[in-house]
Amino acid sequence: MIEHWFWFLLVVAVIGWYSSVTVYVAIRGAKDIRTMLHDLGERQKRDSGA
């Protein structure tokens, strides 16, 4: 493994970057979905009450 240290570090860096992007997108997506569902619920209450 020591003779391939460059590729090992590159693979570790890429996996770290990909994992962080995946977690970021999952968190932001969950927040957006929660906001969207809340807004749709509010709109449904408003429309059914009118």
N, C-alpha and C positions, 0 to 999 in steps of 0.2 A: 504494500500500500504506500510505502514511503516514496517510491519512485513515481507515483502518480498523485503527488500531493496537490498539484494545481487543479486537476480534474476533480479530486475529492472536495476541495474547498469550493470549487465552482458549483458542484452538485448540491452541497450543503447550503450555499447561498441561494441558489435557485429554489430549493425546497422551502427554505425560510421565507423567501419573498412570496412564493405562490401561496403558502399557508397564511401569511399575514393578509394578502389580498383577499383570499377566500373568506377569512373570518370577518374582515371589514365589510365585504359585500353582504355577507349573511346578516350581520348586525344592522346595517343600513336598510337592507331589504325588509327585515322583520319590522323595523321602525316604520318604514313607509307603508307596509301592509296594515299595521296596527292603526296608523293615521287614516288610511283610506277606509278601513272598516268603520272606524269611529265616525268619519264624515258621512259615509253612506247611511249609517244608523241615524245620525242627526237629520239627514235629508229625508229619510223615510218617516221619522216622527213628525217632521214639519209638514210633509205632504199629506200624511194621513189625518193630521189635525185640522187641515184647512178646508 
